């Protein structure tokens, strides 16, 4: 990322004075997509508000953890659970954006190291707790440690493990939890600020051109938005539904679900579908598709609505519902909807917008 920063800096130095920080317009036909408008609407109505909510939720969780650690229950107190879920859903609501400031300094993985197929977090966490590793008790030193020890996944394990037998261990867990939340506050605040209209990345995304290190025109910038939508749906289907559900009840592995330890899986799924729908609508993509292909727009909107309604009908935790004969069909239907939305988005929708998605960040995972 260091080389990219140099390229961006060079681009900004060559940007003409007085050009402003708005989104310049490409020449376009009356019938074609307004790529610049799509990008600007996405940033203004989806990305910036989402990161703002995440920064606010991080600060609230940090305060709650500090207060909880003044009680005998420490990190195991139920008071933390609600604030933790608020931050989880805020994170999941912008998790599909895999470009921009969140990629600097490995922030994406440091916020939530998942999926974790080798159970790296649990193994490294056990060593930290066993040694009472003091380098894990301050945000500054924790930020230099393994990404698996820094974010929401590590905090979830601390919150949900059996209470410590010794007071010294309980105190250490609290110190570690406070370091995690302070680190999260710093990262989410930095990302929130970095998306400001007067910051470097807003200019790089909003002012494409021959000297731009990332985007030659608004079409390429809009492609980044649509890749986020398509990639988010693919991740939702492949990792969050298909992997834990398996092909049948007998093959279900619900502990592969995201945030299953805290019982937050269904809330996270709801936030996924809702935020991807928001991106589709608030970016202006839906409005354009409605004019170009009303049937496709109706199908996509209907599928999102069906997914959200289906989730509301699942009245047991995901870890139980995956093997429940009554609820399992609802989760299978949810998986079908996620896959169908992904295929239509990467296929019909991309073609309607005259875009070719090609390679994405999830290919090869």
C-alpha positions in Angstrom: 0.0 0.0 0.0 3.0 2.3 0.5 3.7 2.4 -3.3 0.0 3.2 -3.9 0.2 6.1 -1.4 3.1 7.5 -3.3 1.2 7.3 -6.6 -1.8 9.0 -5.1 0.3 11.7 -3.6 1.9 12.3 -7.0 -1.5 12.5 -8.6 -2.7 15.0 -6.1 0.3 17.2 -6.6 -0.4 17.4 -10.3 -4.1 18.2 -9.8 -4.9 21.7 -11.1 -5.6 24.4 -8.5 -9.2 25.4 -8.2 -10.5 22.1 -9.6 -12.5 21.5 -6.4 -13.3 18.2 -4.8 -16.6 17.4 -6.5 -17.2 14.7 -9.0 -16.5 15.8 -12.6 -18.9 14.6 -15.2 -18.0 12.4 -18.2 -19.6 13.1 -21.5 -22.4 10.5 -21.9 -25.3 9.7 -24.0 -28.9 10.4 -22.8 -29.6 6.7 -22.4 -26.4 5.6 -20.8 -25.6 5.3 -17.1 -24.3 8.5 -15.4 -21.3 6.8 -13.8 -20.2 9.9 -12.0 -23.6 10.3 -10.4 -23.6 6.7 -9.3 -20.2 7.0 -7.6 -21.1 10.3 -5.9 -24.4 9.0 -4.6 -22.7 5.9 -3.3 -20.2 7.9 -1.4 -22.6 10.5 -0.1 -25.6 8.3 0.8 -24.1 4.9 1.5 -20.3 4.8 2.3 -19.9 7.9 4.4 -23.0 7.4 6.6 -22.1 3.7 7.1 -18.6 4.5 8.3 -19.9 7.3 10.5 -22.3 4.8 12.2 -19.4 2.3 12.7 -17.2 4.9 14.3 -20.0 6.0 16.6 -20.8 2.3 17.5 -17.1 1.7 18.3 -16.9 4.6 20.7 -20.1 3.5 22.4 -18.8 -0.1 22.8 -15.5 1.2 24.2 -17.4 3.1 26.9 -19.6 0.1 27.7 -16.5 -2.2 28.1 -14.9 0.3 30.4 -18.0 0.5 32.6 -18.5 -3.3 32.6 -14.9 -3.8 33.7 -15.6 -1.9 36.8 -18.0 -4.7 37.8 -17.2 -8.2 39.1 -18.5 -9.8 35.9 -16.0 -7.9 33.7 -16.1 -8.9 30.0 -18.7 -11.6 30.7 -21.4 -9.1 31.7 -24.5 -9.1 29.5 -24.3 -5.3 29.3 -21.6 -5.6 26.6 -23.7 -7.8 24.3 -26.1 -5.2 22.9 -23.3 -2.7 22.2 -21.2 -5.5 20.6 -24.1 -6.4 18.3 -24.5 -2.7 17.3 -20.9 -2.6 16.2 -21.1 -5.9 14.5 -24.1 -4.9 12.4 -22.5 -1.5 11.7 -19.4 -3.3 10.4 -21.3 -5.8 8.4 -23.3 -3.0 6.8 -20.1 -1.7 5.1 -18.1 -5.0 5.0 -18.7 -5.3 1.2 -16.6 -2.1 0.6 -13.1 -3.6 0.1 -11.5 -0.5 -1.4 -10.3 2.8 -0.1 -9.0 3.7 3.4 -10.3 0.4 4.9 -7.6 -1.4 3.0 -4.7 0.7 4.4 -2.6 -0.9 7.2 -4.7 -4.1 6.9 -7.6 -2.4 8.7 -10.2 -4.6 7.0 -8.7 -7.8 8.5 -7.8 -6.1 11.8 -11.4 -5.0 12.4 -12.7 -8.6 12.0 -10.5 -11.6 11.1 -13.1 -13.8 9.5 -13.4 -16.4 8.1 -10.8 -18.1 10.2 -10.6 -21.7 8.9 -7.5 -22.6 10.9 -8.9 -21.2 14.2 -5.9 -18.9 14.4 -7.7 -16.4 16.7 -8.5 -19.1 19.3 -5.0 -20.5 19.3 -3.2 -17.1 19.6 -5.7 -15.9 22.1 -5.1 -18.8 24.4 -1.4 -18.0 24.4 -2.0 -14.4 25.2 -4.3 -15.2 28.1 -2.0 -18.0 29.4 1.0 -15.6 29.5 -1.0 -12.5 30.4 0.8 -10.8 27.6 1.0 -7.2 28.6 1.6 -6.1 25.0 -2.0 -6.9 24.4 -3.2 -4.5 27.1 -2.7 -1.2 25.2 -4.1 -0.1 21.8 -0.7 1.0 20.6 1.1 -2.3 21.2 -1.9 -4.4 20.3 -2.0 -2.7 16.9 1.4 -4.2 16.1 0.4 -7.7 17.0 -1.2 -10.4 14.9 -4.4 -9.2 13.1 -6.2 -12.2 14.6 -5.8 -10.8 18.1 -7.1 -7.2 17.4 -10.7 -7.0 16.3 -14.3 -8.1 16.8 -13.6 -11.8 16.5 -11.0 -11.8 19.3 -13.4 -9.6 21.5 -16.2 -12.0 20.8 -14.2 -14.9 22.2 -13.3 -13.0 25.3 -16.9 -12.1 25.9 -18.3 -15.6 25.5 -15.7 -17.8 27.2 -16.2 -19.1 30.7 -15.4 -16.5 33.5 -11.9 -16.5 34.7 -11.2 -18.4 37.9 -8.6 -16.1 39.2 -9.1 -12.4 39.7 -5.8 -11.6 38.1 -7.0 -13.4 34.9 -10.3 -11.5 35.0 -8.5 -8.2 35.3 -6.2 -9.1 32.4 -9.1 -10.0 30.2 -10.7 -6.6 30.9 -7.4 -4.8 30.1 -7.2 -6.7 26.9 -10.8 -6.1 25.9 -10.3 -2.3 26.5 -7.2 -2.4 24.3 -9.2 -4.1 21.5 -12.1 -1.5 21.7 -9.6 1.4 21.9 -7.9 0.0 18.8 -11.2 -0.4 17.0 -12.2 3.2 17.9 -8.9 4.5 16.4 -9.3 2.4 13.2 -13.0 3.2 12.6 -12.4 6.9 13.3 -9.5 7.0 10.9 -11.6 5.4 8.2 -14.5 7.7 8.8 -12.3 10.8 8.6 -10.4 9.5 5.5 -13.6 9.4 3.5 -14.2 13.1 4.1 -14.9 15.2 0.9 -11.6 17.1 1.4 -9.5 13.9 1.8 -7.2 12.3 -0.7 -9.3 9.2 -1.6 -12.4 11.2 -2.3 -10.4 13.1 -4.9 -8.9 9.9 -6.4 -12.3 8.3 -6.7 -14.2 11.4 -7.8 -11.7 12.9 -10.2 -10.5 10.1 -12.5 -8.3 10.8 -15.4 -5.0 10.0 -17.2 -2.9 10.9 -14.2 -5.1 9.2 -11.6 -3.3 6.1 -10.2 -6.5 4.1 -9.8 -9.3 5.3 -12.1 -9.0 6.5 -15.7 -12.6 7.5 -16.0 -15.9 7.5 -14.1 -16.8 4.2 -15.6 -13.9 2.5 -13.8 -14.9 4.2 -10.5 -18.5 3.0 -11.0 -17.2 -0.5 -11.7 -15.7 -0.4 -8.2 -19.1 0.2 -6.8 -20.8 -2.6 -8.7 -18.0 -5.0 -7.7 -18.7 -4.1 -4.1 -22.3 -5.0 -4.6 -21.6 -8.2 -6.5 -18.7 -9.2 -4.2 -20.8 -8.6 -1.1 -23.5 -10.9 -2.4 -21.0 -13.6 -3.3 -19.4 -13.4 0.2 -22.8 -13.5 1.8 -23.8 -16.6 -0.2 -20.4 -18.5 -0.2 -19.1 -17.8 3.3 -22.0 -16.8 5.4 -24.7 -19.2 4.2 -23.4 -22.0 2.0 -20.3 -22.9 4.2 -22.2 -23.2 7.5 -25.4 -24.7 6.1 -23.8 -27.4 4.0 -25.9 -29.5 1.5 -28.2 -30.9 4.2 -29.1 -30.8 7.8 -26.7 -33.7 8.4 -23.9 -31.8 6.8 -24.6 -28.5 8.5 -21.7 -26.8 10.3 -23.4 -23.8 11.9 -20.2 -23.0 13.9 -18.8 -21.8 10.6 -21.3 -19.0 10.7 -20.1 -15.4 11.4 -20.3 -14.3 15.0 -22.1 -17.5 16.1 -20.5 -17.4 19.6 -22.3 -14.3 20.5 -25.6 -15.4 18.8 -25.3 -12.4 16.4 -25.3 -14.4 13.1 -28.9 -13.6 12.1 -28.6 -9.9 12.9 -25.4 -9.8 10.8 -27.2 -11.5 7.9 -30.1 -9.1 8.2 -27.6 -6.2 8.1 -25.9 -7.7 5.1 -29.1 -7.9 3.0 -30.3 -4.5 4.1 -27.1 -2.7 3.4 -26.6 -4.3 0.0 -30.2 -3.3 -0.9 -29.4 0.2 0.3 -26.3 0.3 -1.9 -28.4 -0.8 -4.9 -31.1 1.8 -4.3 -29.2 4.8 -2.9 -26.4 4.6 -5.5 -29.0 5.4 -8.2 -28.4 2.0 -9.8 -31.9 0.9 -9.2 -33.4 4.0 -10.7 -31.4 3.5 -13.9 -32.1 -0.2 -14.2 -35.8 0.5 -13.7 -35.8 2.6 -16.8 -33.6 0.2 -18.8 -35.1 -3.1 -17.6 -38.1 -2.7 -15.3 -38.4 -6.5 -14.9 -34.8 -6.9 -13.7 -35.2 -4.1 -11.2 -38.4 -5.6 -9.9 -36.9 -9.0 -9.5 -33.8 -7.7 -7.6 -35.9 -5.6 -5.3 -38.4 -8.5 -4.7 -35.5 -10.8 -3.8 -34.1 -8.4 -1.3 -37.5 -8.0 0.3 -38.1 -11.8 0.4 -34.7 -12.2 2.1 -35.5 -9.7 4.8 -38.9 -11.2 5.4 -37.5 -14.7 5.5 -35.0 -13.7 8.2 -37.7 -12.2 10.3 -39.4 -15.6 10.3 -36.4 -17.4 11.8 -37.1 -17.3 15.5 -34.2 -19.4 16.8 -30.4 -18.6 16.8 -28.7 -19.6 13.6 -26.7 -22.3 15.3 -30.0 -24.0 16.1 -32.0 -23.1 13.1 -29.5 -24.7 10.7 -30.5 -28.1 12.0 -34.1 -27.4 12.8 -36.5 -29.3 10.4 -39.0 -26.4 10.4 -36.6 -23.5 10.1 -33.9 -25.1 7.9 -36.0 -24.6 4.7 -36.1 -20.9 5.4 -32.3 -20.7 5.6 -32.0 -22.8 2.4 -34.4 -20.3 0.7 -32.2 -17.5 2.0 -29.2 -19.1 0.5 -31.0 -19.4 -2.8 -31.9 -15.8 -2.8 -28.4 -14.7 -2.0 -27.0 -16.8 -4.9 -29.7 -15.6 -7.3 -29.0 -12.0 -6.4 -25.3 -12.5 -6.9 -25.7 -14.1 -10.3 -28.2 -11.5 -11.6 -26.0 -8.7 -10.3 -22.8 -9.9 -11.8 -24.6 -10.9 -15.0 -27.8 -9.1 -16.1 -27.2 -6.0 -13.9 -23.6 -5.5 -15.0 -24.6 -5.9 -18.7 -27.4 -3.3 -18.2 -24.8 -0.9 -16.9 -22.4 -1.7 -19.7 -19.8 -3.0 -17.2 -17.7 -6.2 -17.1 -16.9 -7.3 -13.6 -14.1 -9.7 -14.3 -11.8 -10.6 -11.4 -12.9 -9.7 -7.8 -11.4 -9.7 -4.4 -13.1 -13.0 -3.5 -11.9 -15.1 -6.5 -9.4 -17.7 -5.4 -10.4 -17.5 -1.7 
